[in-house]
């Protein structure tokens, strides 16, 4: 059985991706930072449907926790076949209002966390000469979002990191691709008012905001053999318009 690690999988896009990959037959590692209860609920729901899942704590801003988690998975499940570097936090406001620690937190979580998880997974995948990595950027990483400059910088970094890493790992049978979601209905957007959400919805050509499942479907496809010639790609899942 193949094993997939998903960071930040206790809710939102990570949760939908974990459930979807379990349906594809993966033993799923539901990575979580703080919310063990929610992560265990995700695992229970997968198990109730005949899948295999385990909640494993790792804060992606803590390299030691990532290393321990990947080592644990490799020892217990014997392989790390797929990784979805999904965990992330938003950061809203004028750049001049961001403190040093605000900036460091976003870069450490959204960019360095992704890079470190990919590095630890790549160590295992290079031994296997097989693997599939999906990073999660954002439309703001492609075009830049006003009042989200630091978040945009982190997410833009993920895109160039993905492209570079895809070239480095491909000769060893490892594909690396990126998903760039637009507006998806998850807790990361909970600060927005109903009016804000309506304005955003009105601006999307497909006429609706995205669901976590929309993004999970792209991740499943990128991890499957159906995308076997796709490498270093940035797949926008945003309803169009950018
Ligand atoms: P979410 O807030 O529901 O999920 C984010 C997950 O990341 C949570 O489970 C959270 O606990 C986890 N997380 C946060 N900090 C962490 C840390 N230090 N270590 C481990 N886990 C941590 O939001 P979401 O929309 O599901 O976000 C998933 C990814 O999608 C994020 O990278 C986000 O930037 C990206 N994204 C989301 C949208 C959107 O509109 N929802 C758009 C573009 C990109």
Boltz pocket constraint, residues with backbone or C-beta under 6 A from the ligand:
constraints:
  - pocket:
      binder: B
      contacts: [[A, 7], [A, 8], [A, 9], [A, 10], [A, 11], [A, 12], [A, 13], [A, 14], [A, 31], [A, 32], [A, 33], [A, 34], [A, 58], [A, 59], [A, 60], [A, 61], [A, 85], [A, 86], [A, 87], [A, 88], [A, 89], [A, 90], [A, 109], [A, 136], [A, 137], [A, 138], [A, 139], [A, 180], [A, 181], [A, 182], [A, 183], [A, 184], [A, 185], [A, 186], [A, 187], [A, 188], [A, 189]]
      max_distance: 6.0
